[in-house]
């Protein structure tokens, strides 16, 4: 329960940062379209630097084993969610955008600062497994689901800054090559800005949304309920039934990182893909689901964390 309480405090702190970005736009000090600058800084600098920095730890068989466990858990979780999404899509009357919003979470931009602040920088190392698995699936299956070319996402995968950061960081980790001290300090400092910048960015984007309309749309509640409650609950039950965490606190912590990723709000990439391959109306729906999920996760993520701690 203590970890759940700490998570709530951290999310509330992030929510205040979101409010700051929201206020800057509402007071017309900044414009919401200026968020593109912060988005570029986050995607091309802060995230890759945080990932590379996370891999700058002493190599050990235990850490490598934990990373493999995290990767297997991430792949398994995503495949199960994809199958579940296709299973309930027709009975629940979900559109391709709504189904994608249920399946894919914000396992990068939100997860990295959250894990770093809550569990420590060394645990960001394990977030890379989920980021890698999700980037491959969302730009292949996600693109296909929303009507794009089946192979159109591969360029996005190969050139994705997070994937590049993971490849560089993992190579240095396995080869046991530390960065020179000046470069290491630079990478650490740039990576450290990811939390506030991501939250300001979310606030600026939310300021341009009609929040009344977001909460007026009934389908949003169904999708957010599935994304924020049903999906992580299914993951937690799977971990409990497998018994993999029993007596192993390290694996329990590693899978907590994966659980946080599974319980995160809707992936921003869903809106990006909808904008590329669907209509403007679909992109707006994806954006409204995203906004609602970000607001509701303030409550749901601590609840799911407490559930995980209790069962696992």
Order of alpha helices (4+ residues) and beta strands (2+ residues): alpha-alpha-alpha-alpha-alpha-alpha-alpha-alpha-alpha-alpha-alpha-alpha-alpha-alpha-alpha-alpha-alpha
